[in-house]
């Protein structure tokens, strides 16, 4: 530990203590018999501490909440790759996947193997670990590959894991390790590849979709409450009510017969990727919009003018161009990017 400042040494000790508590807690929950010995160096003297499982009450393995909160304030990353990955998922929360840095360790009792993943990605009841393999020694890479083999043999499919590996070591890890793998380079991490794996291999959408038919009364009540003071349901409200995390999931939920019936009972028409709107309001909006245009010369209006009109009279939480595309009776002229215009090309009633 020579060369470490007192502050860094203290932080390192805190991190080790948290890992130690996590290991003990996991062992206790696994109900496996165990004992341990720890060699402590203090003021040039060596002390040996040992204990057995019956000497550890479960409640003693939990850290004080205030200490955990203090430690979690500023995550410490081992590399710039880790930091970039964490910052992206924490800021964007893509498709509802939340990121946890340095989650609980994975213990394989059969071999005594301890695996501490870099991250856990969580959504609903799904937890997927992610391990970053970057610049390390040959010995480290061999040990890492062996640990991954043990994980696959003894924990699959219980443990879900994605590997994010430096492209420079692609040949060393080219054999099938049994886990989905994404390679990164100095140019950055292709987060979309990780998201695709999460959605393709670990999504729980099929289970959430099945639950919808058993929750129709609850869903109907939520929709009724959301419509209490307005005439539409926004995309955000639909995502929340139907427990969806993407436009694709939402579209499939809206096609469920029970949901179609609930929307029909509330006289709602859904405009794909925009909102669900009361039928009478949609008809009124269209008619009022058409009346803005001259019946004689079918003149053009500035897009900005119509946007202000919509905001003052309807205040829908969508872009005007989206609903114009839905109607199919309007053309937007983008020749002037700073001053686009709209022309009505349908027939006047």
C-alpha positions as CSV (number, residue, x, y, z in Angstrom):
1,X,0.0,0.0,0.0
2,X,3.1,2.3,-0.1
3,X,2.6,5.4,-2.2
4,X,-1.1,5.9,-1.2
5,X,-2.0,9.1,0.6
6,X,-3.8,8.8,4.0
7,X,-7.1,9.9,2.3
8,X,-6.8,7.4,-0.5
9,X,-5.8,4.7,2.0
10,X,-8.9,5.5,4.0
11,X,-11.1,5.4,1.0
12,X,-9.6,2.1,-0.1
13,X,-10.3,0.7,3.4
14,X,-13.9,1.8,3.2
15,X,-14.4,0.1,-0.1
16,X,-12.8,-3.1,1.2
17,X,-15.1,-3.0,4.3
18,X,-18.2,-2.7,2.1
19,X,-17.1,-5.6,-0.1
20,X,-16.4,-7.6,3.1
21,X,-19.9,-6.9,4.4
22,X,-21.5,-7.8,1.1
23,X,-19.6,-11.1,1.0
24,X,-20.6,-12.1,4.5
25,X,-24.2,-11.0,3.9
26,X,-24.4,-13.1,0.7
27,X,-22.9,-16.1,2.5
28,X,-25.4,-15.9,5.3
29,X,-28.3,-15.6,2.9
30,X,-27.1,-18.6,1.0
31,X,-27.2,-20.6,4.3
32,X,-23.9,-22.2,3.6
33,X,-21.5,-23.1,6.4
34,X,-18.3,-21.0,6.4
35,X,-15.5,-19.6,8.5
36,X,-12.8,-17.0,7.7
37,X,-9.5,-15.6,8.9
38,X,-8.3,-12.1,8.4
39,X,-4.8,-10.9,8.9
40,X,-4.7,-7.3,10.1
41,X,-1.5,-5.2,10.1
42,X,-1.5,-2.3,12.6
43,X,1.6,-0.3,13.7
44,X,4.0,-2.9,12.4
45,X,2.3,-5.7,14.3
46,X,0.2,-8.6,12.8
47,X,-3.1,-9.7,14.2
48,X,-5.1,-12.8,13.1
49,X,-8.9,-12.5,13.3
50,X,-11.1,-15.6,12.8
51,X,-14.7,-16.4,13.1
52,X,-17.4,-18.9,12.1
53,X,-20.9,-18.5,10.7
54,X,-22.7,-19.0,14.1
55,X,-20.8,-16.0,15.5
56,X,-22.4,-13.7,12.9
57,X,-26.1,-12.7,13.5
58,X,-27.7,-11.6,10.2
59,X,-28.4,-8.1,11.4
60,X,-24.8,-7.4,12.2
61,X,-23.8,-7.7,8.5
62,X,-25.7,-4.6,7.4
63,X,-23.9,-1.3,7.2
64,X,-25.2,1.8,8.9
65,X,-27.5,3.7,6.4
66,X,-25.6,7.0,6.9
67,X,-22.3,5.4,6.0
68,X,-23.7,3.8,2.9
69,X,-25.2,7.1,1.8
70,X,-21.9,8.9,2.4
71,X,-20.0,6.3,0.4
72,X,-22.6,6.4,-2.5
73,X,-22.3,10.1,-3.0
74,X,-19.3,10.0,-5.2
75,X,-18.7,6.7,-7.0
76,X,-15.0,5.8,-7.5
77,X,-14.3,4.4,-11.0
78,X,-11.3,2.2,-11.9
79,X,-11.2,3.5,-15.5
80,X,-12.5,6.2,-17.8
81,X,-14.5,3.5,-19.6
82,X,-16.4,2.7,-16.4
83,X,-17.1,6.3,-15.7
84,X,-18.4,7.0,-19.3
85,X,-20.7,3.9,-19.1
86,X,-22.1,4.9,-15.8
87,X,-22.7,8.5,-16.7
88,X,-24.6,7.5,-19.9
89,X,-26.9,5.1,-18.1
90,X,-27.4,7.3,-15.1
91,X,-28.3,10.4,-17.1
92,X,-30.3,8.9,-19.9
93,X,-31.9,5.9,-18.1
94,X,-32.5,4.4,-21.6
95,X,-35.7,2.4,-21.8
96,X,-36.0,2.3,-18.0
97,X,-32.7,0.5,-17.3
98,X,-31.2,2.0,-14.1
99,X,-27.5,1.5,-13.4
100,X,-25.8,0.5,-10.1
101,X,-22.1,0.8,-9.7
102,X,-20.3,-2.0,-7.9
103,X,-23.4,-4.1,-6.9
104,X,-23.3,-7.0,-4.5
105,X,-20.6,-9.7,-5.3
106,X,-21.6,-13.0,-6.9
107,X,-20.4,-16.0,-4.9
108,X,-20.2,-19.5,-6.3
109,X,-20.2,-21.8,-3.2
110,X,-19.3,-24.9,-5.2
111,X,-15.9,-23.5,-6.1
112,X,-15.5,-20.7,-3.5
113,X,-15.2,-18.3,-6.4
114,X,-16.0,-14.6,-5.8
115,X,-17.0,-12.4,-8.7
116,X,-17.5,-8.6,-8.2
117,X,-19.2,-7.2,-11.4
118,X,-18.6,-3.6,-12.3
119,X,-22.3,-2.7,-12.8
120,X,-25.8,-4.0,-12.4
121,X,-28.5,-2.8,-14.8
122,X,-32.0,-3.1,-13.4
123,X,-35.6,-2.7,-14.7
124,X,-38.7,-4.0,-13.0
125,X,-37.7,-7.4,-11.6
126,X,-34.8,-8.0,-13.9
127,X,-31.2,-7.6,-12.9
128,X,-28.4,-7.9,-15.5
129,X,-24.7,-7.6,-14.4
130,X,-22.1,-6.0,-16.7
131,X,-18.4,-6.6,-16.5
132,X,-15.8,-4.4,-18.2
133,X,-12.6,-6.1,-19.3
134,X,-9.9,-3.6,-20.2
135,X,-6.2,-3.1,-19.9
136,X,-4.7,-5.7,-17.5
137,X,-2.0,-8.3,-17.3
138,X,-1.9,-11.7,-19.0
139,X,-2.4,-13.3,-15.6
140,X,-5.5,-11.2,-14.9
141,X,-7.0,-12.1,-18.3
142,X,-6.5,-15.8,-17.7
143,X,-8.1,-15.6,-14.2
144,X,-11.0,-13.5,-15.6
145,X,-11.7,-16.1,-18.3
146,X,-11.6,-18.9,-15.8
147,X,-14.0,-17.0,-13.5
148,X,-16.4,-16.5,-16.4
149,X,-16.2,-20.2,-17.2
150,X,-17.1,-21.0,-13.6
151,X,-20.0,-18.5,-13.6
152,X,-21.4,-20.0,-16.7
153,X,-21.1,-23.6,-15.5
154,X,-22.5,-23.0,-12.0
155,X,-24.8,-20.0,-12.1
156,X,-26.4,-19.9,-15.6
157,X,-29.2,-19.1,-16.3
158,X,-29.8,-17.6,-12.8
159,X,-27.0,-15.0,-13.2
160,X,-27.5,-12.7,-16.2
161,X,-24.3,-11.1,-17.4
162,X,-23.0,-8.9,-20.3
163,X,-19.3,-8.6,-21.1
164,X,-17.9,-5.3,-22.4
165,X,-14.4,-6.1,-23.6
166,X,-11.6,-3.9,-25.0
167,X,-11.3,-4.6,-28.7
168,X,-7.6,-5.1,-28.3
169,X,-8.2,-8.3,-26.5
170,X,-10.8,-9.7,-28.9
171,X,-8.6,-12.6,-29.9
172,X,-8.0,-13.6,-26.3
173,X,-11.7,-13.7,-25.6
174,X,-12.8,-14.8,-29.1
175,X,-14.1,-18.2,-27.9
176,X,-17.7,-18.4,-26.8
177,X,-17.7,-17.6,-23.0
178,X,-21.4,-18.2,-22.8
179,X,-22.3,-14.5,-22.2
180,X,-23.4,-11.8,-24.6
181,X,-20.4,-9.7,-25.5
182,X,-19.8,-6.2,-26.8
183,X,-16.4,-4.9,-27.8
184,X,-15.4,-1.3,-27.4
185,X,-12.5,0.8,-28.7
186,X,-10.7,4.0,-28.0
187,X,-13.5,5.7,-30.0
188,X,-16.0,4.9,-27.3
189,X,-18.7,2.4,-26.2
190,X,-21.5,1.5,-28.6
191,X,-24.3,1.8,-26.0
192,X,-26.9,0.9,-28.5
193,X,-25.4,-2.6,-28.8
194,X,-25.7,-3.0,-25.0
195,X,-29.3,-1.8,-25.2
196,X,-30.1,-4.2,-28.0
197,X,-28.8,-7.1,-25.9
198,X,-30.8,-6.0,-22.9
199,X,-34.0,-5.8,-24.9
200,X,-33.4,-9.0,-27.0
201,X,-32.0,-11.3,-24.3
202,X,-33.2,-10.0,-21.0
203,X,-36.5,-8.1,-21.5
204,X,-39.4,-9.0,-19.3
205,X,-41.9,-7.4,-21.6
206,X,-43.7,-10.7,-22.4
207,X,-44.5,-11.1,-18.7
208,X,-45.6,-7.5,-18.3
209,X,-47.8,-7.9,-21.4
210,X,-49.5,-11.0,-19.9
211,X,-50.3,-9.1,-16.7
212,X,-52.2,-6.4,-18.5
213,X,-55.3,-8.6,-19.0
214,X,-55.4,-9.2,-15.3
215,X,-55.2,-5.5,-14.4
216,X,-57.9,-4.1,-16.7
217,X,-59.9,-2.6,-13.8
218,X,-56.8,-0.9,-12.4
219,X,-55.8,0.4,-15.8
220,X,-59.3,1.7,-16.5
221,X,-59.3,3.6,-13.3
222,X,-55.9,5.2,-14.0
223,X,-57.0,6.3,-17.4
224,X,-60.2,7.7,-16.0
225,X,-58.2,9.7,-13.4
226,X,-55.7,11.0,-16.0
227,X,-58.6,12.3,-18.1
228,X,-60.3,14.1,-15.3
229,X,-59.1,17.6,-16.2
230,X,-58.1,17.2,-19.8
231,X,-59.0,15.6,-23.1
232,X,-55.9,13.5,-23.9
233,X,-53.3,11.1,-22.5
234,X,-49.7,11.9,-23.2
235,X,-47.0,9.4,-24.1
236,X,-45.5,9.7,-20.7
237,X,-48.8,8.9,-19.0
238,X,-49.4,5.9,-21.3
239,X,-45.9,4.6,-20.6
240,X,-46.6,4.8,-16.8
241,X,-50.1,3.4,-16.9
242,X,-49.2,0.4,-19.1
243,X,-45.8,-0.1,-17.6
244,X,-43.9,0.3,-20.9
245,X,-40.4,1.4,-21.6
246,X,-40.4,2.0,-25.4
247,X,-42.6,3.0,-28.3
248,X,-42.5,-0.5,-29.6
249,X,-43.8,-1.9,-26.2
250,X,-46.5,0.7,-26.0
251,X,-47.8,0.0,-29.5
252,X,-48.1,-3.7,-28.6
253,X,-49.9,-2.9,-25.4
254,X,-52.4,-0.6,-27.2
255,X,-53.2,-3.6,-29.5
256,X,-54.3,-5.8,-26.5
257,X,-58.1,-6.3,-26.9
258,X,-58.8,-5.3,-23.3
259,X,-56.9,-2.1,-23.7
260,X,-58.6,-1.4,-27.0
261,X,-62.0,-1.8,-25.3
262,X,-61.0,0.6,-22.4
263,X,-59.8,3.3,-24.9
264,X,-63.1,2.9,-26.9
265,X,-65.2,3.3,-23.7
266,X,-63.3,6.5,-23.0
267,X,-63.8,7.6,-26.7
268,X,-60.1,7.9,-27.2
269,X,-58.3,7.8,-30.5
270,X,-54.5,7.0,-30.4
271,X,-52.2,8.8,-32.7
272,X,-49.1,6.6,-33.0
273,X,-46.0,7.9,-31.1
274,X,-47.9,11.1,-30.1
275,X,-50.9,10.8,-27.7
276,X,-54.4,9.4,-27.2
277,X,-57.0,12.1,-27.8
278,X,-60.8,12.3,-27.2
279,X,-62.5,11.7,-30.5
280,X,-64.7,14.8,-30.2
281,X,-61.6,17.0,-29.5
282,X,-59.7,15.5,-32.4
283,X,-62.6,16.3,-34.8
284,X,-62.9,19.8,-33.4
285,X,-59.2,20.4,-33.7
286,X,-59.1,19.3,-37.4
287,X,-62.1,21.4,-38.3
288,X,-60.7,24.5,-36.6
289,X,-57.3,24.0,-38.2
290,X,-58.8,23.8,-41.7
291,X,-60.9,26.9,-41.1
292,X,-57.6,28.9,-40.7
293,X,-56.9,28.4,-44.4
294,X,-58.6,30.5,-47.1
295,X,-61.3,28.5,-48.8
296,X,-60.7,30.3,-52.1
297,X,-57.0,30.3,-52.8
298,X,-55.9,27.6,-50.3
299,X,-53.1,29.9,-49.1
300,X,-50.2,28.9,-47.0
301,X,-49.7,29.8,-43.3
302,X,-46.5,30.0,-41.4
303,X,-45.8,26.9,-39.3
304,X,-44.9,29.1,-36.3
305,X,-48.3,30.9,-36.6
306,X,-50.2,27.6,-36.4
307,X,-48.0,26.3,-33.5
308,X,-48.9,29.4,-31.5
309,X,-52.5,29.0,-32.3
310,X,-52.5,25.3,-31.2
311,X,-50.7,26.3,-27.9
312,X,-53.2,29.0,-27.1
313,X,-56.3,26.9,-27.9
314,X,-55.3,23.3,-27.3
315,X,-51.9,23.1,-25.7
316,X,-51.3,19.5,-26.8
317,X,-47.9,18.1,-25.5
318,X,-46.8,17.2,-29.1
319,X,-45.2,18.7,-32.1
320,X,-47.6,20.2,-34.6
321,X,-45.9,18.4,-37.5
322,X,-46.7,15.0,-36.0
323,X,-50.5,15.6,-35.9
324,X,-50.4,17.2,-39.4
325,X,-48.8,14.0,-40.7
326,X,-51.5,12.0,-39.0
327,X,-54.3,13.9,-40.8
328,X,-52.6,13.5,-44.2
329,X,-54.3,16.7,-45.5
330,X,-51.4,19.2,-45.0
331,X,-48.1,19.7,-46.6
332,X,-45.2,21.4,-44.8
333,X,-42.8,23.4,-47.0
334,X,-39.3,23.3,-45.6
335,X,-37.6,25.3,-48.3
336,X,-37.0,28.0,-45.7
337,X,-35.8,26.2,-42.6
338,X,-36.2,29.4,-40.5
339,X,-39.7,30.1,-41.8
340,X,-41.4,26.8,-43.0
341,X,-45.0,27.1,-44.2
342,X,-48.0,24.8,-44.2
343,X,-50.5,24.3,-47.0
344,X,-53.9,22.6,-46.8
345,X,-54.3,20.1,-49.7
346,X,-57.5,18.4,-48.7
347,X,-61.0,19.2,-49.6
348,X,-63.0,21.9,-47.8
349,X,-66.3,20.6,-46.2
